[in-house]
Amino acid sequence: MALIVQKYGGTSVGSVERIQEVAKKLLKFKNEGHDLVVVLSAMSGETNRLMTLAKQLNDEPQGRELDVLLSTGEQVAIALLSMTLAQMGVKANSYTGSQVRILTDNTHNKARIMNIDNSRIHADLSAGRIVIVAGFQGCDEDGNITTLGRGGSDTTAVALAAALKADECQIYTDVDGVYTTDPRVVPEARRLDQITFEEMLEMASLGAKILQIRSVEFASKYNVPLRVLSAFTEGGGTLIAAEDPTMEQALISGIAFNRDEAKVTILGVPDHPGIASQILGPIADANIEIDMIIQNTGQDDTADFTFTVHRNDYSKAINILQNTATKLNAREVIGDDKITKISLVGVGMRSHAGIASTMFKTLADEKINICMISTSEIKISVVVDEKYLELGVRALHAAFKLDQEKYV
């Protein structure tokens, strides 16, 4: 018998009929002897509906009251599932985040979990009940309702699994696992049976939107095995766990990409200590996140400084750089919001050479020019023109034989 924490996303509970299907799945697990804690998102579309209502009153709703409003979406879902299980003769109790005392800091709309009181959950499990918890929410020390930000239900599930020392945390979603890349771009993409926390963190940060990155960080920190499964089809999904030294690691586990990149360049800035801080300081003050950075030094004591930002921040970044250029007497500010980032990810890179050269040759053979390059221990990222995204991903997927179970 195992203690399993399961999380079901909005599409999984998007209607009464789908909630009934989830209940049948839970009954099957219960009959197999497992203890179950279930975390639910709001029914699909509900959070957006509530947000629209709030914005009809105020373009920037007060954080505390917005959390009170948004948290009701999950409350509806957990109550309906508990009612459905009761109809089937299964004992179950539903709880909001504050009822099970998921204690967070007081940052409304993007709170972080500080502690979980698991005594009530353990009491219910001992009594043979299925415990159903609202995802995405908690409460601060003063009892105010808080929410955890987009994808927060994943984080709730992993945090509960860690607090309860669960055997596994299963994330049910509308895909049946983690793939070598997006199957909509590469039909030959293959579902991975297993991937490491480290690889999943890289893929999530680089554009793969299967799991919320904070949930993977939490799972890695507390060594909670995560499994991504489909809520609609049977299958073993993908296990995300700590690196196993006994396993033969593939060179590349997956290819991630991000369509939301833009790059900005300030040309001809003075090449002296502190210049990077003078350029990036105002960008950081504007709460703009920076990804890749390149500095090229010329022979005339000037440098060109390029970095990438989210495409939504492109115009703001350009305007800030124009002011900086005037102050620094720089030559020019240019930019490009029609770029994309393609990344190879794999722990096998640690022990194998030649991956970068294979990547660069593959793109060169397809006449794809590389604008920027960034590397870490287990990833290589390149920035290319967005029109070459799909061609580049398909070519790299084929070059590294990611459609095969074993490849070199």
SEVEXDO-456681 format. One line per field, with one value per residue (C-alpha): residue number from 1; residue in three letters; x negated, y, z negated. Coordinates in nm, 2 decimals. Last residue first. Layout:
! residues N
num: NUM:...
residuo: ala:...
px: X:...
py: Y:...
pz: Z:...
This chain:
! residues 408
num: 408:407:406:405:404:403:402:401:400:399:398:397:396:395:394:393:392:391:390:389:388:387:386:385:384:383:382:381:380:379:378:377:376:375:374:373:372:371:370:369:368:367:366:365:364:363:362:361:360:359:358:357:356:355:354:353:352:351:350:349:348:347:346:345:344:343:342:341:340:339:338:337:336:335:334:333:332:331:330:329:328:327:326:325:324:323:322:321:320:319:318:317:316:315:314:313:312:311:310:309:308:307:306:305:304:303:302:301:300:299:298:297:296:295:294:293:292:291:290:289:288:287:286:285:284:283:282:281:280:279:278:277:276:275:274:273:272:271:270:269:268:267:266:265:264:263:262:261:260:259:258:257:256:255:254:253:252:251:250:249:248:247:246:245:244:243:242:241:240:239:238:237:236:235:234:233:232:231:230:229:228:227:226:225:224:223:222:221:220:219:218:217:216:215:214:213:212:211:210:209:208:207:206:205:204:203:202:201:200:199:198:197:196:195:194:193:192:191:190:189:188:187:186:185:184:183:182:181:180:179:178:177:176:175:174:173:172:171:170:169:168:167:166:165:164:163:162:161:160:159:158:157:156:155:154:153:152:151:150:149:148:147:146:145:144:143:142:141:140:139:138:137:136:135:134:133:132:131:130:129:128:127:126:125:124:123:122:121:120:119:118:117:116:115:114:113:112:111:110:109:108:107:106:105:104:103:102:101:100:99:98:97:96:95:94:93:92:91:90:89:88:87:86:85:84:83:82:81:80:79:78:77:76:75:74:73:72:71:70:69:68:67:66:65:64:63:62:61:60:59:58:57:56:55:54:53:52:51:50:49:48:47:46:45:44:43:42:41:40:39:38:37:36:35:34:33:32:31:30:29:28:27:26:25:24:23:22:21:20:19:18:17:16:15:14:13:12:11:10:9:8:7:6:5:4:3:2:1
residuo: val:tyr:lys:glu:gln:asp:leu:lys:phe:ala:ala:his:leu:ala:arg:val:gly:leu:glu:leu:tyr:lys:glu:asp:val:val:val:ser:ile:lys:ile:glu:ser:thr:ser:ile:met:cys:ile:asn:ile:lys:glu:asp:ala:leu:thr:lys:phe:met:thr:ser:ala:ile:gly:ala:his:ser:arg:met:gly:val:gly:val:leu:ser:ile:lys:thr:ile:lys:asp:asp:gly:ile:val:glu:arg:ala:asn:leu:lys:thr:ala:thr:asn:gln:leu:ile:asn:ile:ala:lys:ser:tyr:asp:asn:arg:his:val:thr:phe:thr:phe:asp:ala:thr:asp:asp:gln:gly:thr:asn:gln:ile:ile:met:asp:ile:glu:ile:asn:ala:asp:ala:ile:pro:gly:leu:ile:gln:ser:ala:ile:gly:pro:his:asp:pro:val:gly:leu:ile:thr:val:lys:ala:glu:asp:arg:asn:phe:ala:ile:gly:ser:ile:leu:ala:gln:glu:met:thr:pro:asp:glu:ala:ala:ile:leu:thr:gly:gly:gly:glu:thr:phe:ala:ser:leu:val:arg:leu:pro:val:asn:tyr:lys:ser:ala:phe:glu:val:ser:arg:ile:gln:leu:ile:lys:ala:gly:leu:ser:ala:met:glu:leu:met:glu:glu:phe:thr:ile:gln:asp:leu:arg:arg:ala:glu:pro:val:val:arg:pro:asp:thr:thr:tyr:val:gly:asp:val:asp:thr:tyr:ile:gln:cys:glu:asp:ala:lys:leu:ala:ala:ala:leu:ala:val:ala:thr:thr:asp:ser:gly:gly:arg:gly:leu:thr:thr:ile:asn:gly:asp:glu:asp:cys:gly:gln:phe:gly:ala:val:ile:val:ile:arg:gly:ala:ser:leu:asp:ala:his:ile:arg:ser:asn:asp:ile:asn:met:ile:arg:ala:lys:asn:his:thr:asn:asp:thr:leu:ile:arg:val:gln:ser:gly:thr:tyr:ser:asn:ala:lys:val:gly:met:gln:ala:leu:thr:met:ser:leu:leu:ala:ile:ala:val:gln:glu:gly:thr:ser:leu:leu:val:asp:leu:glu:arg:gly:gln:pro:glu:asp:asn:leu:gln:lys:ala:leu:thr:met:leu:arg:asn:thr:glu:gly:ser:met:ala:ser:leu:val:val:val:leu:asp:his:gly:glu:asn:lys:phe:lys:leu:leu:lys:lys:ala:val:glu:gln:ile:arg:glu:val:ser:gly:val:ser:thr:gly:gly:tyr:lys:gln:val:ile:leu:ala:met
px: -2.44:-2.08:-1.86:-1.48:-1.48:-1.30:-1.57:-1.81:-2.05:-2.05:-1.68:-1.57:-1.83:-1.68:-1.32:-1.40:-1.58:-1.31:-1.04:-1.22:-1.37:-1.11:-1.20:-1.55:-1.79:-1.91:-2.10:-2.09:-2.32:-2.22:-2.36:-2.66:-2.56:-2.58:-2.46:-2.49:-2.36:-2.28:-2.31:-2.24:-2.03:-2.15:-2.01:-2.36:-2.46:-2.20:-2.33:-2.69:-2.61:-2.44:-2.71:-2.98:-2.79:-2.75:-3.12:-3.22:-3.04:-3.06:-2.86:-2.65:-2.47:-2.27:-2.07:-1.91:-1.94:-1.79:-1.63:-1.56:-1.34:-1.38:-1.15:-1.16:-1.49:-1.67:-1.89:-2.04:-2.31:-2.65:-2.67:-2.72:-2.67:-2.38:-2.22:-2.26:-2.09:-1.79:-1.76:-1.82:-1.51:-1.30:-1.43:-1.35:-1.00:-0.94:-1.07:-0.91:-0.63:-0.89:-1.06:-1.42:-1.75:-2.08:-2.34:-2.62:-2.86:-3.19:-3.41:-3.78:-3.84:-3.96:-3.61:-3.47:-3.17:-2.94:-2.67:-2.39:-2.11:-1.80:-1.71:-1.39:-1.24:-1.13:-1.19:-1.47:-1.63:-1.64:-1.77:-2.06:-2.14:-2.32:-2.50:-2.58:-2.73:-2.94:-3.09:-3.45:-3.53:-3.45:-3.26:-2.94:-2.95:-2.63:-2.34:-2.17:-1.82:-1.70:-1.34:-1.22:-0.87:-0.89:-1.08:-1.22:-1.30:-1.48:-1.50:-1.70:-2.03:-2.34:-2.12:-2.21:-2.28:-2.12:-2.32:-2.40:-2.03:-1.96:-1.68:-1.32:-1.08:-0.88:-0.70:-0.36:-0.28:0.02:0.40:0.57:0.78:0.61:0.27:-0.03:-0.33:-0.50:-0.70:-0.93:-0.97:-1.33:-1.26:-1.47:-1.40:-1.02:-1.02:-1.22:-0.99:-0.69:-0.85:-0.90:-0.53:-0.51:-0.43:-0.52:-0.86:-1.01:-1.36:-1.29:-1.07:-1.34:-1.61:-1.41:-1.31:-1.68:-1.78:-1.49:-1.60:-1.39:-1.21:-0.99:-1.03:-0.76:-0.91:-0.89:-0.82:-0.55:-0.81:-0.65:-0.31:-0.50:-0.68:-1.02:-1.17:-0.84:-0.73:-0.41:-0.06:0.06:0.39:0.28:0.26:-0.04:-0.12:-0.32:-0.48:-0.56:-0.43:-0.64:-0.33:-0.50:-0.68:-0.37:-0.18:-0.45:-0.44:-0.06:-0.05:-0.33:-0.13:0.17:-0.03:-0.05:0.00:-0.04:-0.04:0.28:0.33:0.63:0.56:0.54:0.29:0.00:0.07:0.32:0.31:0.40:0.32:0.47:0.78:0.74:0.93:0.86:0.98:1.10:1.00:1.01:0.63:0.63:0.86:0.64:0.33:0.49:0.59:0.24:0.06:-0.01:-0.20:-0.48:-0.63:-0.45:-0.53:-0.27:-0.22:0.12:0.07:-0.27:-0.19:-0.41:-0.24:-0.09:0.10:0.33:0.55:0.85:0.65:0.58:0.95:1.05:1.26:1.34:1.40:1.57:1.66:2.02:2.04:2.26:2.00:1.74:1.94:2.00:1.63:1.56:1.81:1.67:1.32:1.41:1.61:1.33:1.08:1.27:1.33:0.96:0.98:1.21:1.03:0.70:0.84:0.95:0.59:0.43:0.65:0.76:0.56:0.79:1.07:1.44:1.46:1.11:1.26:1.52:1.25:1.04:1.33:1.38:1.01:1.00:1.31:1.19:1.12:1.26:1.04:0.73:0.76:0.53:0.60:0.46:0.50:0.40:0.36:0.53:0.60:0.97:0.86:0.67:0.98:1.21:0.98:1.02:1.40:1.39:1.18:1.44:1.72:1.53:1.51:1.89:1.95:1.73:1.38:1.23:0.95:0.94:0.86:0.57:0.58:0.32:0.25:0.07:0.00:-0.05:-0.13:0.00
py: 0.80:0.68:0.43:0.44:0.61:0.93:1.13:1.04:1.33:1.45:1.39:1.60:1.86:1.89:1.89:2.17:2.38:2.35:2.43:2.74:2.87:3.16:3.27:3.38:3.20:3.21:2.91:2.72:2.44:2.25:2.01:2.19:2.53:2.69:3.01:3.09:3.40:3.49:3.14:3.14:2.85:2.73:2.38:2.24:2.52:2.41:2.05:2.17:2.38:2.10:1.85:2.09:2.15:1.78:1.70:1.59:1.34:1.31:1.61:1.62:1.30:1.52:1.63:1.94:2.09:2.44:2.64:3.01:3.22:3.55:3.80:4.08:4.22:4.52:4.82:5.10:5.32:5.49:5.51:5.85:5.68:5.90:5.90:5.52:5.47:5.67:5.47:5.15:5.22:5.27:4.95:4.76:4.89:4.79:4.44:4.35:4.14:3.96:3.84:3.96:3.89:4.06:4.24:4.47:4.61:4.74:5.05:5.10:5.14:4.78:4.63:4.43:4.20:4.15:3.87:3.81:3.55:3.58:3.91:3.97:4.31:4.45:4.81:4.84:4.53:4.72:5.03:4.83:4.64:4.91:5.08:4.74:4.62:4.94:4.88:4.84:5.01:4.96:5.28:5.19:5.15:4.96:4.88:4.56:4.42:4.07:3.93:3.59:3.45:3.16:2.94:2.60:2.28:1.98:1.67:1.40:1.45:1.23:0.95:0.83:0.47:0.42:0.31:0.67:0.74:1.11:1.22:1.18:1.27:0.97:1.00:0.86:0.49:0.48:0.50:0.79:1.09:1.23:1.18:1.13:1.32:1.14:1.32:1.15:1.38:1.44:1.73:1.99:1.83:1.81:2.18:2.29:2.09:2.26:2.60:2.53:2.47:2.15:2.08:2.42:2.34:2.69:2.70:2.72:2.40:2.22:2.31:2.21:1.89:1.81:1.87:1.67:1.38:1.22:0.89:0.70:0.97:1.01:1.02:1.30:1.17:1.42:1.70:2.05:1.94:1.66:1.92:1.78:1.47:1.42:1.45:1.26:1.17:1.52:1.68:1.67:1.44:1.51:1.22:1.27:0.95:0.76:1.04:1.18:1.37:1.71:1.64:1.51:1.81:2.04:1.86:1.89:2.25:2.33:2.17:2.37:2.69:2.68:3.05:3.22:3.08:3.23:3.37:3.38:3.59:3.40:3.64:3.39:3.37:3.14:2.88:2.85:2.71:2.37:2.29:1.97:1.64:1.37:1.02:0.87:0.55:0.68:0.68:0.89:1.14:1.17:1.21:1.49:1.67:1.64:1.76:2.12:2.26:2.52:2.81:2.80:3.09:3.36:3.48:3.66:3.81:3.80:3.73:3.42:3.09:2.84:2.55:2.51:2.22:2.46:2.75:2.56:2.46:2.12:1.83:1.51:1.17:0.84:0.65:0.53:0.64:0.94:1.03:1.02:1.27:1.50:1.51:1.58:1.87:2.02:2.01:2.18:2.46:2.54:2.55:2.84:3.01:3.09:3.35:3.58:3.58:3.61:3.92:4.06:4.05:4.17:4.48:4.46:4.64:4.72:4.76:4.67:4.49:4.36:4.16:3.99:3.91:3.75:3.53:3.41:3.35:3.14:2.94:2.86:2.50:2.39:2.51:2.31:2.00:1.83:1.47:1.29:0.91:0.61:0.31:-0.03:-0.13:-0.04:0.32:0.34:0.22:0.45:0.74:0.66:0.65:0.99:1.14:1.01:1.17:1.50:1.47:1.43:1.73:1.94:2.09:1.86:1.71:2.03:2.23:2.01:1.70:1.65:1.31:1.25:0.88:0.70:0.34:0.00
pz: 2.94:2.94:2.75:2.76:3.09:3.19:3.03:3.30:3.21:3.57:3.62:3.32:3.42:3.77:3.64:3.39:3.64:3.91:3.65:3.52:3.85:3.90:3.54:3.64:3.41:3.05:2.93:2.60:2.48:2.17:1.90:1.76:1.89:2.22:2.40:2.77:2.96:3.32:3.49:3.86:4.00:4.34:4.28:4.28:4.05:3.80:3.80:3.78:3.47:3.29:3.37:3.26:2.93:2.86:2.93:2.59:2.36:1.98:1.86:2.17:2.06:1.81:2.11:2.25:2.60:2.63:2.91:2.85:3.08:3.26:3.42:3.15:3.28:3.14:3.20:2.98:3.12:3.07:2.69:2.52:2.19:2.08:2.42:2.45:2.11:2.22:2.54:2.34:2.13:2.44:2.59:2.27:2.25:2.62:2.56:2.23:2.39:2.60:2.29:2.27:2.44:2.40:2.62:2.53:2.79:2.66:2.69:2.63:3.01:3.06:3.00:2.71:2.76:2.47:2.47:2.23:2.23:2.01:1.86:1.65:1.66:1.32:1.43:1.18:1.35:1.68:1.51:1.36:1.68:1.86:1.57:1.42:1.74:1.77:1.42:1.54:1.87:2.24:2.33:2.51:2.89:2.96:2.72:2.83:2.76:2.81:2.81:2.69:2.66:2.90:2.64:2.73:2.55:2.70:2.49:2.32:2.50:2.44:2.30:1.95:1.88:1.54:1.24:1.14:1.09:1.11:0.88:1.01:1.28:1.39:1.73:1.80:1.73:1.95:1.97:2.14:2.03:1.72:1.88:1.66:1.53:1.24:0.97:0.72:0.41:0.33:0.10:0.29:0.63:0.57:0.46:0.76:0.99:0.83:0.87:1.25:1.32:1.52:1.88:2.02:2.19:2.25:2.13:1.76:1.78:1.98:1.74:1.44:1.61:1.68:1.32:1.18:1.39:1.67:1.70:1.94:2.20:2.46:2.81:3.07:3.42:3.48:3.44:3.40:3.25:3.08:2.86:2.78:2.63:2.46:2.10:2.02:2.13:2.20:2.08:1.71:1.42:1.19:0.97:0.65:0.53:0.21:-0.01:-0.28:-0.40:-0.40:-0.07:0.10:-0.03:0.11:0.45:0.47:0.37:0.62:0.91:0.80:0.83:1.20:1.22:0.88:0.53:0.39:0.04:-0.20:-0.50:-0.83:-1.00:-0.95:-0.58:-0.41:-0.13:0.23:0.58:0.51:0.31:0.11:0.14:-0.12:-0.05:-0.37:-0.54:-0.90:-0.91:-0.59:-0.76:-1.07:-0.85:-0.66:-0.98:-1.12:-0.80:-0.91:-0.61:-0.62:-0.43:-0.09:0.13:0.23:0.59:0.59:0.24:0.09:-0.28:-0.32:-0.31:-0.56:-0.41:-0.71:-0.61:-0.63:-0.48:-0.16:-0.12:-0.23:-0.10:-0.29:-0.14:-0.22:0.09:0.14:0.50:0.42:0.16:0.43:0.64:0.35:0.27:0.64:0.64:0.32:0.45:0.78:0.62:0.37:0.65:0.82:0.49:0.45:0.72:0.52:0.19:0.37:0.56:0.23:0.09:0.41:0.47:0.83:1.10:1.39:1.14:1.15:1.48:1.39:1.11:1.33:1.59:1.32:1.21:1.56:1.61:1.30:1.41:1.76:1.68:1.35:1.07:0.99:0.77:0.52:0.42:0.12:0.15:-0.06:0.17:0.12:0.48:0.41:0.34:0.67:0.86:0.66:0.75:1.12:1.09:0.91:1.19:1.44:1.24:1.24:1.61:1.64:1.40:1.63:1.65:1.38:1.60:1.80:1.49:1.37:1.15:0.88:0.72:0.39:0.33:0.01:0.10:0.00
